[in-house]
Amino acid sequence: MLTGIVDGRWLAAAVIVVAALFVLPSLIPPFYVYMLALIFVTALLAMSLNLVLGYGGLYQFHHGVFYGVGAYAVALILKKTSLPAGVAFIAAPIVAAITGLLIGWFCVRLTELYFGMLQISLGSLIWAIVFRWYSFTGGDDGIHGIPLPPAISSLQSSYYFILSIFALSVAALYLIIKSPFGATLQATRDNPQRCEAIGVNVRRHQLMGIVIASFFGGVAGVLFVVLEHSVFPDLLFWVLSLEVFIMCLLGGWFTFLGPALGAGIIVTLRTFAGIYTEYWTAIMGVLLILLIFFLPEGVMGFLLSKFKGRSEHVEPVPAPSLDTTAARPSTDVASS
């Protein structure tokens, strides 16, 4: 069944890449092991956002709130209860998905700019609660020294755990996008009026997309805790959400792996540019301007057009507008 969904060559390439990433920690310094793990965490967050952004056509401007909710949920369970770590790891993404359901239930009733603005407002409300509730969340100090099982407490063991969950999550996202639900979600993006006319419940599919994306955002939050052993309110702040939004645009928001590439570029830029200047965000701003003018399809879209031919990838699209009814290109996920 899987070979009918995934081309055998792409499946073999994915297995080789994952195997190489498992060997890599024994060949590189610990700093680069940490940076790779952080890229995996951020890439999963960006790919979860792209499920509703690139494939659903929803301008989810505050996706980082689900990342923070997942991180705080696992941190609070491990810190304040005696429940096993496995229960916390499973419960945290579910809490993030429930948060996505509650926020999405209100947001899907609006469109275009109003959808994004309402989500920012509701997400900022959650951030304010976490930021001020010192007795429960630690307030602006966050939560530190989160106890983790010895099997994943070291940098190398946490790397392998993060890589394994990242690979499984990417495979799950791929199968979701290739499923009938994924095809319907893309149809609601391309022409919601026609979908309504043929009996498709557009709001229900959009809400389901938000819940799924929130779940995987929560998984990324859990992985962040595994890597950092701490959480802080900035994880829920809108600035992080904007950064993740830029990752999708930079990598290619109409390709499957584009957001992961964008995450790798931004994390690497932030790490190394931050060594030399505290104004690295200005570099990211210039990068975004250049992207809008010269690579509107993103880096992955450009590479596909350069090396695989225009017939095998999504067509370039203009810089994002707030008109969700505008026609968008169909996406061949397997080509990415």
C-alpha positions in Angstrom: 0.0 0.0 0.0 2.8 2.4 0.9 4.6 1.8 -2.4 1.4 2.9 -4.1 1.6 6.3 -2.3 5.3 6.8 -2.3 7.6 6.3 -5.3 10.2 3.6 -4.5 13.1 5.8 -5.3 12.0 8.5 -2.9 11.4 5.9 -0.2 14.9 4.5 -0.7 16.4 8.0 -0.6 14.5 8.8 2.6 15.8 5.6 4.3 19.4 6.4 3.3 19.1 10.0 4.6 17.7 8.9 7.9 20.4 6.2 8.2 23.1 8.8 7.5 21.6 11.1 10.1 21.7 8.3 12.7 25.5 7.8 12.0 26.3 11.5 11.9 26.5 12.3 15.7 29.6 10.0 16.1 31.4 12.1 13.4 30.7 15.7 14.4 31.2 17.8 17.5 28.4 18.0 20.1 27.5 21.6 19.1 26.5 20.5 15.6 24.6 17.6 17.1 22.6 20.0 19.1 22.1 22.3 16.2 20.8 19.4 14.0 18.4 18.4 16.7 17.1 21.9 17.0 16.6 22.0 13.2 14.6 18.8 13.3 12.3 20.3 16.1 11.9 23.6 14.2 11.4 21.8 10.8 8.5 19.7 12.3 6.9 22.9 13.6 7.2 24.6 10.2 5.9 21.5 8.4 2.9 21.3 10.7 2.1 24.9 10.0 2.4 24.3 6.3 -0.4 21.7 6.4 -2.9 24.5 6.9 -0.9 27.3 5.3 0.3 25.8 2.0 -2.2 22.9 1.7 -5.2 24.5 3.4 -4.8 28.1 2.4 -5.4 29.3 6.0 -3.2 32.2 7.2 -2.4 30.8 10.6 -0.4 33.7 12.0 0.0 32.3 15.6 0.9 28.7 15.1 3.6 28.9 17.7 1.0 28.9 20.5 0.4 25.2 19.9 4.1 24.6 20.0 4.2 26.3 23.4 1.1 24.6 24.7 2.6 21.2 23.9 5.9 22.2 25.5 4.3 23.5 28.7 1.9 20.6 28.9 4.7 18.0 29.0 6.8 20.2 31.3 4.0 20.6 33.8 3.1 16.9 33.8 6.7 15.9 34.4 7.4 18.6 36.9 4.1 18.6 39.0 2.9 15.0 38.7 4.3 11.5 39.1 2.9 10.3 35.8 5.4 8.4 33.5 7.2 10.3 30.9 5.5 8.3 28.1 2.1 9.4 29.3 3.3 13.1 29.3 4.7 12.7 25.8 1.4 11.4 24.5 -0.8 13.8 26.5 1.0 17.0 25.5 0.2 16.8 21.7 -3.4 16.0 22.6 -3.6 19.1 24.8 -2.2 21.1 21.9 -4.8 19.6 19.5 -7.6 20.4 21.9 -6.3 24.0 22.1 -6.3 24.0 18.3 -9.9 22.8 18.2 -11.1 25.5 20.6 -9.2 28.3 18.8 -10.0 26.9 15.3 -13.7 26.6 16.1 -13.9 30.4 16.4 -11.4 31.2 13.6 -12.9 29.1 10.8 -16.0 31.2 10.9 -13.9 34.1 9.5 -11.8 34.4 6.4 -8.8 36.2 5.1 -7.2 38.8 7.4 -9.9 38.3 10.1 -9.0 34.7 10.5 -5.4 35.5 11.2 -6.1 38.5 13.4 -8.5 36.5 15.6 -6.0 33.7 16.0 -3.3 36.2 17.0 -5.7 37.6 19.6 -6.6 34.2 21.1 -3.1 33.0 21.0 -1.8 36.1 22.7 -4.4 35.6 25.4 -2.9 32.1 26.1 0.6 33.7 26.1 -0.5 36.3 28.6 -1.9 33.6 31.0 1.3 31.6 30.8 3.4 34.8 31.2 1.6 36.0 34.4 0.6 32.8 36.2 3.7 32.5 38.3 2.4 29.9 40.7 1.6 27.4 38.0 3.7 28.2 34.9 6.6 30.0 36.5 5.6 33.2 34.7 8.4 34.9 32.7 11.0 32.7 34.4 9.6 29.6 32.7 10.2 26.1 33.9 13.7 24.7 34.2 15.3 21.4 35.2 12.5 19.3 33.8 13.1 15.6 34.7 13.4 13.3 31.8 14.0 9.5 31.6 17.8 8.6 31.7 17.4 7.0 28.3 16.9 10.4 26.6 18.6 12.7 29.1 22.0 13.1 27.3 22.5 15.1 24.1 23.2 12.1 21.9 20.3 10.0 23.2 17.9 13.0 22.9 19.2 13.5 19.3 18.3 9.9 18.4 14.9 10.3 20.0 14.1 13.6 18.3 15.3 12.2 14.9 13.1 9.1 15.3 9.9 11.1 16.2 10.7 13.6 13.5 11.0 10.9 10.8 7.7 9.2 12.0 5.9 12.6 12.1 7.1 13.6 8.6 5.9 10.2 7.3 2.5 10.7 9.0 2.1 14.2 7.5 3.0 12.9 4.1 0.4 10.2 4.3 -2.2 12.7 5.5 -1.5 15.1 2.6 -1.7 12.2 0.1 -5.0 10.9 1.6 -8.5 11.8 0.4 -8.7 14.2 3.3 -5.5 15.9 2.1 -6.9 16.2 -1.4 -10.1 17.7 -0.2 -8.2 20.2 2.0 -6.3 21.3 -1.0 -9.6 21.6 -3.0 -11.0 23.9 -0.3 -7.9 26.0 -0.6 -8.2 26.3 -4.4 -12.0 26.9 -4.7 -14.0 26.8 -1.5 -17.2 28.0 -3.2 -17.2 25.1 -5.6 -16.5 22.7 -2.7 -19.5 24.0 -0.9 -21.6 23.6 -4.0 -20.8 19.9 -4.3 -21.5 19.2 -0.7 -18.1 19.5 1.0 -18.2 21.0 4.5 -15.3 23.5 4.1 -15.3 24.7 7.7 -15.2 21.1 9.0 -12.2 20.2 6.8 -10.4 23.4 7.7 -11.0 22.8 11.4 -9.7 19.2 11.1 -6.6 20.6 9.4 -6.0 23.0 12.2 -6.4 20.3 14.8 -4.0 18.0 13.0 -1.5 20.8 12.5 -1.9 21.7 16.2 -1.2 18.1 17.2 2.1 18.0 15.3 3.0 21.4 16.6 2.5 20.0 20.1 4.8 17.1 19.1 7.4 19.6 18.2 6.9 21.3 21.6 7.6 17.9 23.3 10.8 17.5 21.3 11.9 21.0 22.3 11.6 20.0 26.0 13.5 16.8 25.4 16.3 18.9 23.8 16.4 21.9 26.2 15.0 20.4 29.5 13.2 23.8 30.0 10.4 26.0 28.6 9.7 29.7 28.6 6.8 32.0 27.5 8.6 33.1 24.4 7.6 29.8 22.8 4.0 31.1 22.7 4.8 34.7 21.6 3.7 35.9 18.2 7.3 36.7 17.1 8.2 33.0 17.0 5.0 32.3 15.0 6.1 35.0 12.4 9.5 33.4 12.2 8.0 30.0 11.5 5.7 31.6 8.9 8.7 33.0 7.2 10.4 29.5 7.2 7.4 28.2 5.1 7.7 31.0 2.6 11.5 30.8 2.4 11.6 27.1 1.8 8.5 26.9 -0.4 5.0 26.8 1.0 3.6 24.8 -1.9 6.1 22.0 -1.5 6.2 19.3 1.2 9.8 19.5 2.3 10.2 23.3 1.6 9.3 24.4 5.2 11.9 22.0 6.6 14.5 23.5 4.3 13.4 27.0 5.4 13.7 26.0 9.0 17.2 24.7 8.4 18.2 28.0 6.7 16.7 30.2 9.5 18.1 28.2 12.4 21.6 28.1 10.8 21.4 31.8 10.0 20.3 32.6 13.6 23.0 30.5 15.1 26.0 31.7 13.1 24.9 35.3 12.4 24.1 35.7 16.1 27.7 35.0 16.9 28.9 38.1 15.1 25.9 40.5 15.5 22.9 40.9 17.7 21.0 42.4 14.7 20.7 39.1 12.8 17.0 39.8 12.5 17.8 42.6 10.1 19.6 40.0 7.9 16.5 37.9 8.0 14.4 40.9 7.0 16.6 41.6 4.0 16.4 37.9 3.1 12.6 38.0 3.2 12.6 41.1 0.9 14.9 39.3 -1.6 12.7 36.2 -1.4 9.5 38.1 -2.2 11.1 39.8 -5.3 13.3 37.0 -6.7 12.1 33.6 -5.3 8.3 33.9 -4.7 8.0 30.1 -5.0 10.6 29.6 -2.3 14.0 27.9 -2.4 12.6 24.4 -2.8 10.2 25.5 -5.6 13.1 27.2 -7.4 15.3 24.1 -7.1 12.5 21.9 -8.5 12.0 24.2 -11.4 15.8 24.3 -12.0 16.6 20.6 -11.9 13.4 18.7 -12.5 11.5 20.7 -15.1 8.4 22.8 -14.7 6.1 19.9 -15.5 7.2 18.0 -12.3 6.7 20.6 -9.7 4.3 23.3 -8.5 4.2 26.5 -10.5 5.7 29.6 -9.0 3.2 31.7 -7.1 3.3 35.4 -6.1 4.1 36.7 -2.7 1.3 35.7 -0.2 -1.8 37.8 -0.3 -4.8 37.7 2.0 -7.2 36.7 -0.7 -7.9 33.1 0.2 -10.2 32.7 -2.8 -7.5 33.3 -5.3 -6.6 30.2 -7.4 -3.5 28.4 -6.2 -1.5 25.7 -8.0 -2.2 22.1 -7.3 0.6 20.4 -5.4 2.4 17.2 -6.3 3.7 16.2 -2.9 5.8 13.3 -4.2 7.8 15.7 -6.4 9.2 17.4 -3.2 
